[in-house]
Amino acid sequence: MSREEERLARAALCRLSEPGDPRMATLVADLGAVTVHQGLLGQRELGGVLSDVAERLAGIDPSRDLELADRQGIRFVIPGDAEWPGQLGALAHAGELQQRGGVPLGLWVRGPVRLDTLAGSVAVVGSRSASSYGGDVAREMARVLAESGLPVISGAAFGIDQAAHRGALSGGGPTVAVMACGVDRAYPTAHRDLLDHLAAHGAVVSEAAPGCAPMRIRFLSRNRLIAALTAATVVVEASIRSGALNTANWAARLNRHLLAVPGPVTSAQSQGVHQLIRTGGAMLATSGDDVLEVVGRPGEHLIAEPRAETRARDRLSQRDQMVLDAVPVVRSAKPDSIARTAGVGLKEVAGALLRLQKRGMVERQNDGWVLAEAAKP
């Protein structure tokens, strides 16, 4: 069996079956694409008439499909090709979700970015009806990831997807759109310019053959590819019924890193995200640096624990802080009054006041002491 026969068989089966059909994926994995193609092509009913599947398959011309795709700058990448992303193999053991699953028969690709360079990539997904907050976070996060050299993958939809692609482009890094329709179609149509730009500088990828229209079931299939192609998935805004949660479920099934960006507790767009965080299904992420720390090599991209600025007061001993707290702000007080307020002995207060005076934190005023301007809250 030649690579050409394998490619033709997979192209034909790709046109015949729905993307992510687990039955077809299992047949091809067990018997091989050429055997399955030949078997289905010769399938007959009891009366000797070709079955519906055989008739449909006979009407498919994979050679012509591949030729037309090539003319449009589209390549069909299959398992065994040098460009095939090996991380997709994990789908063979991830089971089914909403009757979708399995390793794709092949991927149609338009654009210069090779699929075998995406092993360390990050998916940034979320709500189509994103808030300005969500869009800003996704854009900035993708920019940071791209500037660090990590490809950013999303679905080219409105909202978070669009913000992620544009953020990656502003960061000068590669970004890839995984589609639920043929890579020769612009969906949504308003993103035609964006998709053309990605096809020229990044990549547009689909399991669906060229010409195929977007359908709900194809979005479910597409989501598993986004999760499987990447090392981590970041969810930025997702309602309880958001499709981004389907991608998150696939990431969890595939044991890939899953992160989620919190939003306002009153935001409907963030309810699904908050559920992921609350149940421990996703790590909390607030910036691109958080994601880099998770996906980077051990010891790489470590984030310093945030600390408040050290104040002069923080460097005092506990007893000197007690004395300082007892010194009045406006009207001066004598040492014995300060000692009573602080609960510290008079002799110890006298020494503390001299030390605080040297630090410029208290001032002598008449026969008493008052807080210096530098130490006032």
N, C-alpha and C positions, 0 to 999 in steps of 0.2 A: 504494500500500500504506500503510495507516494504522498508527499506533503500536499501536492496539488489536489489529489483525490480527497484527502482529508479536508482541505480548505473548502472545496466545492460542496462536499457533503454537509459540512457545518453551516455554510452559507445557505444552503437549501433548507435545512432543518430550522435555521434561525428565522427564515421567512415563513415557514409552515407553522411553527409553534409560538406561543406567547412567551415573552421574556420571563425568565424565572420560573418556568413550569417545572416543578420538581420531578414529575414523571419522566419528562424528556431528558432532564439532566441525569437521572438515575440510569435510564436506558443507555445513554451515550457513555456514561462512566463504566457500565458493566460490559457492553458489547462493542463499543467503538462507534464513531459517527458514520463511517462508511457502511458498516453492517446494518445499522439502524436505518439508514437512508435506503439501502437496497431492499431491506425487508419491507419497509412501509411502501416503497414504490411498487412492489409486486403483490401487495395485499389485495385479496379478492374476497367478495362475499360468497355465500354458499352457491349461488347460481353461476359463479365464475365471472361476474361483473366486477370491475375494479371498485374498491371501496371508496368512500368519500375522501378519506385521507390520501389514498393513492392518486385519485384524480386531481386533487389539489396540488399534490407534490409534483405530478407530471406536468402541471402547468407552470412550474417554477423553473426558471433558467438561471442557475447560480453563476454560470460563466458570464452571462450578460450583466447580472447584478454587479459582479466584481469589476467588470470592464467599465460600466457606467460610474461606479463609485470611484474608480481610479481617475477617471476624467475630471471628477469634481474634487480631487485631492483627498479622497477618503480611502483609508486602508482598513482591511479586515484582519485583526490580530487574533490568533487562536492559540490554545495551549500548545506548548512545544516551540513556539516562535521565540526568538531571542528577546523580543520586546514584551512578551507575556508577563504580567505582574504575578509573581509566584504567591503573593499574599492572598490571592483569591482562592487558593486551594483550601483555605480554612472553611469556606462555605460548604464543602462536601460533608463536614461533620457538625454543622451548626443547626441542622434540622430545618423545619419549616415554620414560617410565620405568616399568618393570613394566606395560607396556601401558596406561598412563594418560597423559593429556596433553590439551593444547588449552585454549582459552579456554572457560569455562563458558557454557552457554546462558543462564543467569540465576542469580540468587541469591535464596533465600528468607530474609527478615530479620525478626526479632522484636526490637524494642527501639528506643529513641530515637536511638542513635548512628548517624550517617549513614556509609555506606561511603566516600564521597568525602572523608572527613576522616582516613582511615587511611594516607595515603601515607607519612608519617614514622613509622609505628608499628613496634614491635619484638615479635617472636615469642619467647616463652620456653617451651621444650619440653624433654621429657626422660622419664626412666623412670617407669613406673607404680608400680614397687616401689622408690620413692625412699628413701634413707636419711634420717635426721634432719638430717644435714649438708646433703644436697642440697636438702631441703625448706626449710631455713633460708636457704640461699644464694639459691634461686629467689624466695622470699618477699621477702627484703630487696632483691634486685636489682630486682624488679618495683615495689616501693615507691618506690625512688629514681627509676626511670623515670617512674612515674605522677606523682610530685611535680614532675617537670620538665615535665609536660604531654604526655608521649608515651603514646599508647594502647598497652596491652599485649594481645597476642593469643596465645591458646593453645587447647587442645582440650577443656577441661573434664573430662579424665580424672583418675583417681586419681594421687597422687604429685606430680610436678613441675608438671603443668598446674594442678591445684587450688591448689598453693602460689602459683603465679604470679598466678592470678586474685585470690586473697585478699590477696596483697601489693599488687597494684595498687589494690584497694578500700581498703586501709588507707592508701594514699598519696593517696587522694581523686581518682584519675584514672580515665579510662574504660578498660574492659577488655572484650574481645570473645571469645566462644567460637565456634570454627568446628567444626561437628559432622559426623559421618559418618552421621547419620540425620536425619529431619525435625526442624525446629526446634520442633515441637509435642510432641516426645517428650523425656523425661528419660533421658539415658544418660551415665553410670550412674545408676540410679534413686536411689542414695544422695545424688546431687548435685542432686536436684530443687529444693531450696530455693536453692542457689547459682545454678542456671540461671534460676529465676524472678526472682531478684534482678538477674541480668545482663539479663534481658529487660525489667526495669523501669527500669534505670539505665544499662545498656550496650547490648550487642546479642548476639543468638544468630543465627548465620549458617549456612546449609547450601546445598549445590548439589542435595541430594536433596529431592524434593518432600515436603510435609507428610504424615505418616503412615508414611514409609519407615523401615524398621528398619535398625539398624547392621549392616554386613557388612564382612568383611575388605577386600574390594576398594574399598569406599567409604571406608575409612580411608586407603588409598593415594591416592585421589582428593582427600580432604580435606587431606592433607599438602601437596600442591602449592599449594592455595589459601592455606594459612597462610604458606608461603614467598613466594608471589606478592603477597599483600596488604601485606607488610611491607617496611621498608627494611633490616632486619637480623633474623637468626635467632640466638638464643643457645641452645646445647644444654647443659643442666645434668644430668649423669648420663645415660648411655646405654650399655647393654651392646652387645656386638658385633652382636646381632641386633635391636636396638631399632628401633621404628618411627620414633623421633626422627631416626635417621640417614637415613631416607627423606626427611624434611623438609629435613635438611641438604643432601642431594644436590640437591634442587630449588632450594634457595637458591644453591648453587654454579652450577647450570645457568642460573639467572636473573641471575647476576652481582650478587647481593645480598650484603651483608656477612654473614659467618658467623663466629660466635664460640663458644668452648667453655670451660666451667669445669672445671679439673682437679680430680680427687679423689685419695684415697689410692691409691698404686700397687698396693695389694693388693685394691682394691675391684672386684668384677666389674661393678658398675653403672657404673663409669667407664672400662671398657676401650675402648668405642667412642669416647668423648670423647678419650681419650689418643691413639687412632689418628688422629683428625682433626688433633690438634695436632702429632703426630710427623711426619705427612706434609705438613704445611704447608697442609692444607685449611682450617683454621680458626685465627683469632687467639685467643690466650689471653685470657680475661677472668676477673677475680677480684672484680669489684664492678660495681654499676650505673654508677659513674663511668667505668669502662673502656668501657662500651657507649656512654655519652653522648659520649665523646670521638670515637668512631668515626662515629656517626650525625649528630653536630652539624655545623653550618656551620663552615668553616675559621676557626680562632682561637677557637671557642666550646668551652666545657667542657674546656679543656686541663688535664691532670693534672700537677701538680708532681712531678718525679722524686723518689722517696723517698730521704731521706738520714738518716743517724744523727745524733743530737744532737751538736753541736760541744762538745768538752771543752776545758778550759783547756790541756791538754797539746798539743792540735791546733794551737794558736796559737804554739807555740814554734818557734824555728829548729831545723834538723836537729841542729846541734852541741849546743844546749841540751838537746834531747831525749836525745842520747847521754849527756850528763853526768847528767841526771835518772835515766836508766835504771841508771846505775852507783852511785847513792846507795843505801845499804842501808836496809832497812825497820825493823830493830830496833836493831842495834848500830851506833853511829856509826863513820864512817871518816874518816881524814885526807885532805886534798886530794890528796896524792901517790898514795894508794891508789886514790882515785876516778879519777885521771888514768890510772893503769895499766889499770884495768878498762874505762874508756871508750875508751882509745886516743887520748886528746886531750892536748895539751901542758898542763903544770902551770899556766902563766900564763893560758891560755885557760879552764882549769877554774875558777880563782879568780874570774875575771870572771863566768863562767856561774853559779857558786854564789850570788854576790851578786844577780844578776838573778832567779834562782829564789827566793831568800829574799824579795825584794820582792813576788813573786807569791804568797807564802805556800805554796810547794810544798816547801821544805826548811827545816830548822831547825838552828841551831848547837847542838851538844851537847858540853860540855867543850871539847876541842881538835879535835873532828871535826864531821861533818855527818850528819844522818839525815833520812829522808823525812818530811815533815809529814803530819798526819792527812788533810788535804784532798786530797793527791796519792796516797794509798794506793789500790791497786786494790780 
